[in-house]
Amino acid sequence: MDRTEVWRAVRRPESAAAAGLVFAALLTVVIVELRKVAAEAGTWATWYSDPGARSAVGLALALVPFAGIAFLWFVAVVRSQVGSAEDRFIETVFLGSGLLFVATLFTSAAALTAVLRLDGVVPVSPETSAAAMAFGSSLLGQFGTRMAAVFTLTLTTAARQSGALPRWLVLLGYAVGLLLMLSPPLPTLTQFAFPVWVAVLSATVLVRRREAAAAEGA
């Protein structure tokens, strides 16, 4: 396979679907692990001294970069597929919200990573661990969730205009986008809505591509 064929494979819808499924799986694990610590504000000051909580945070932080990379791949391939047919306004908001979501995800992770890096260097007070958890939870819950909402709404709008998705998935995208936009800022179960939507979208793309390929081969 030469370089041209490799690039064509990378830009195919199947690549976006694969990246979306990887992102959804990784982000779900990240949310689950962080919810063990951040779901209740009373644990924010004690998570650093709890080996189990530190292990959960460490696992989540180790997965965050890979989730971000998979999401950027997903965004890039989707944009290359629908960009020529999109309204430039929608395309700009779609791309900007996707990049800002990754930025908030990474910044939230950096706040907790900084506290873990202090281990053995200086004593970490309960106030410091609580401040890091509050910052990370607020940034991801307040701002990251809103960027995920904008991303979902703009991508759904672009897909509706191009007819790329079935009607039920368009309605689901609008419902998820509004849910994320209006959800409370602190960690809630609505955080799972975004990775679930990306997984459903990606699985739908894969199924429709396989059906199209089967129809062509028949």
C-alpha positions as CSV (number, residue, x, y, z in Angstrom):
1,M,0.0,0.0,0.0
2,D,1.5,3.3,-1.1
3,R,1.3,6.6,0.7
4,T,-1.7,7.8,-1.3
5,E,-3.7,4.7,-0.5
6,V,-2.8,5.1,3.2
7,W,-4.1,8.6,3.2
8,R,-7.3,7.6,1.5
9,A,-7.9,4.9,4.1
10,V,-7.3,7.3,6.9
11,R,-9.8,9.8,5.5
12,R,-12.5,7.2,4.9
13,P,-15.7,7.3,7.0
14,E,-14.7,4.0,8.5
15,S,-11.7,5.7,10.0
16,A,-13.9,8.3,11.6
17,A,-16.2,5.6,13.0
18,A,-13.2,3.6,14.4
19,A,-11.8,6.7,16.0
20,G,-15.2,7.6,17.4
21,L,-15.6,4.2,19.0
22,V,-12.1,4.4,20.6
23,F,-12.8,7.9,21.9
24,A,-16.2,6.9,23.3
25,A,-14.7,3.8,25.1
26,L,-11.8,5.7,26.5
27,L,-13.8,8.8,27.7
28,T,-16.4,6.5,29.3
29,V,-13.6,4.8,31.3
30,V,-12.2,8.2,32.2
31,I,-15.6,9.5,33.4
32,V,-16.2,6.3,35.4
33,E,-12.9,6.5,37.2
34,L,-13.1,10.2,37.9
35,R,-16.7,9.9,39.2
36,K,-15.4,7.5,41.9
37,V,-13.6,10.6,43.3
38,A,-15.4,13.7,42.0
39,A,-19.0,12.6,42.3
40,E,-19.2,14.0,45.8
41,A,-17.6,17.3,46.9
42,G,-16.8,15.8,50.3
43,T,-14.2,13.6,48.8
44,W,-12.3,16.3,47.0
45,A,-10.1,17.1,50.0
46,T,-9.3,13.4,50.8
47,W,-8.7,11.8,47.4
48,Y,-5.0,12.4,47.4
49,S,-4.5,10.5,50.6
50,D,-6.7,7.6,49.5
51,P,-4.7,5.0,47.6
52,G,-7.8,3.7,45.8
53,A,-8.9,7.2,44.7
54,R,-5.4,8.1,43.6
55,S,-5.2,4.9,41.5
56,A,-8.6,5.7,39.9
57,V,-7.4,9.2,39.1
58,G,-4.1,7.9,37.8
59,L,-5.8,5.5,35.4
60,A,-8.1,8.2,34.1
61,L,-5.2,10.6,33.5
62,A,-3.3,8.0,31.6
63,L,-6.2,7.5,29.2
64,V,-7.0,11.2,28.6
65,P,-4.3,11.9,26.0
66,F,-5.3,8.9,23.9
67,A,-9.0,9.9,24.2
68,G,-8.1,13.3,23.0
69,I,-6.0,12.0,20.0
70,A,-8.9,9.7,19.0
71,F,-11.3,12.6,19.2
72,L,-9.1,14.8,17.0
73,W,-8.9,12.0,14.4
74,F,-12.7,11.7,14.5
75,V,-13.1,15.4,14.0
76,A,-10.6,15.6,11.2
77,V,-12.1,12.7,9.2
78,V,-15.7,13.9,9.7
79,R,-14.7,17.4,8.6
80,S,-12.9,16.1,5.5
81,Q,-16.1,14.2,4.6
82,V,-18.7,16.9,5.1
83,G,-16.7,20.0,5.0
84,S,-17.2,20.8,1.3
85,A,-21.0,20.6,1.7
86,E,-21.1,22.5,5.0
87,D,-22.1,26.1,5.6
88,R,-18.8,27.8,6.6
89,F,-20.4,29.2,9.8
90,I,-21.4,25.7,10.9
91,E,-18.0,24.3,9.9
92,T,-16.1,26.9,11.9
93,V,-18.3,26.4,15.0
94,F,-18.0,22.6,14.6
95,L,-14.2,22.7,14.4
96,G,-13.8,25.3,17.1
97,S,-16.0,23.5,19.6
98,G,-14.2,20.2,19.0
99,L,-10.8,21.8,19.6
100,L,-12.0,23.6,22.7
101,F,-13.5,20.4,24.1
102,V,-10.1,18.7,23.8
103,A,-8.4,21.7,25.3
104,T,-10.7,21.7,28.4
105,L,-10.2,17.9,28.7
106,F,-6.5,18.2,28.7
107,T,-6.4,21.2,31.0
108,S,-8.7,19.5,33.5
109,A,-6.3,16.5,33.4
110,A,-3.3,18.7,33.8
111,A,-4.6,20.1,37.1
112,L,-4.9,16.7,38.6
113,T,-1.6,15.6,37.1
114,A,0.2,18.5,38.7
115,V,-1.0,17.4,42.1
116,L,0.2,13.8,41.6
117,R,3.6,15.1,40.4
118,L,4.0,16.8,43.8
119,D,4.2,13.4,45.4
120,G,7.5,13.2,47.3
121,V,8.4,16.8,46.4
122,V,6.3,18.9,48.8
123,P,3.5,17.9,51.2
124,V,0.1,18.1,49.5
125,S,-2.5,19.6,51.8
126,P,-6.2,18.8,51.6
127,E,-6.8,22.3,50.4
128,T,-4.5,21.7,47.4
129,S,-6.1,18.4,46.4
130,A,-9.6,19.9,46.8
131,A,-8.6,22.9,44.7
132,A,-7.3,20.8,41.9
133,M,-10.3,18.5,41.9
134,A,-12.7,21.5,42.0
135,F,-10.8,23.2,39.1
136,G,-10.8,20.1,37.0
137,S,-14.4,19.2,37.7
138,S,-15.6,22.8,37.1
139,L,-13.7,23.2,33.9
140,L,-14.8,19.9,32.4
141,G,-18.3,20.0,33.8
142,Q,-19.1,23.6,33.1
143,F,-17.1,24.4,30.0
144,G,-16.2,21.1,28.4
145,T,-19.8,19.9,28.6
146,R,-21.0,23.1,26.8
147,M,-18.4,22.6,24.1
148,A,-19.5,19.0,23.7
149,A,-23.1,20.3,23.3
150,V,-22.1,22.8,20.6
151,F,-20.1,20.2,18.8
152,T,-23.1,17.8,18.9
153,L,-25.6,20.4,17.7
154,T,-23.4,21.7,14.9
155,L,-22.4,18.2,13.6
156,T,-26.1,17.1,13.8
157,T,-27.1,20.2,11.8
158,A,-24.5,19.6,9.1
159,A,-25.6,15.9,8.9
160,R,-29.2,17.0,8.6
161,Q,-28.5,19.4,5.8
162,S,-26.5,16.9,3.9
163,G,-28.8,14.0,4.6
164,A,-25.9,11.9,5.8
165,L,-27.7,10.5,8.9
166,P,-31.1,8.9,9.4
167,R,-33.8,11.0,11.0
168,W,-33.8,9.2,14.3
169,L,-30.1,9.9,14.8
170,V,-30.6,13.6,13.9
171,L,-33.3,13.8,16.6
172,L,-31.1,12.0,19.0
173,G,-28.2,14.4,18.3
174,Y,-30.4,17.4,19.0
175,A,-31.7,15.9,22.2
176,V,-28.2,15.0,23.4
177,G,-26.9,18.5,22.5
178,L,-29.7,20.2,24.4
179,L,-29.2,17.9,27.4
180,L,-25.5,18.7,27.6
181,M,-26.2,22.4,27.1
182,L,-28.7,22.6,30.0
183,S,-27.1,20.0,32.4
184,P,-25.7,21.2,35.8
185,P,-22.0,22.0,35.8
186,L,-20.9,19.5,38.5
187,P,-20.3,15.9,37.5
188,T,-23.6,14.2,36.7
189,L,-24.7,11.1,34.7
190,T,-25.4,13.4,31.7
191,Q,-21.6,13.4,31.1
192,F,-22.0,9.9,29.7
193,A,-24.4,11.3,27.0
194,F,-21.6,12.6,24.8
195,P,-19.5,9.4,24.5
196,V,-22.7,7.4,24.1
197,W,-23.8,9.6,21.2
198,V,-20.4,9.5,19.5
199,A,-20.5,5.6,19.9
200,V,-24.0,5.4,18.4
201,L,-23.0,7.7,15.6
202,S,-19.9,5.8,14.8
203,A,-21.6,2.4,14.9
204,T,-24.3,3.7,12.6
205,V,-21.7,4.9,10.1
206,L,-20.0,1.5,10.1
207,V,-23.3,-0.4,9.7
208,R,-24.4,1.8,6.8
209,R,-21.0,1.6,5.1
210,R,-21.1,-2.2,5.3
211,E,-24.6,-2.3,4.0
212,A,-23.6,-0.1,1.1
213,A,-20.6,-2.3,0.3
214,A,-22.8,-5.4,0.4
215,A,-25.3,-3.9,-1.9
216,E,-22.6,-2.9,-4.4
217,G,-21.1,-6.4,-4.3
218,A,-24.5,-8.1,-4.8
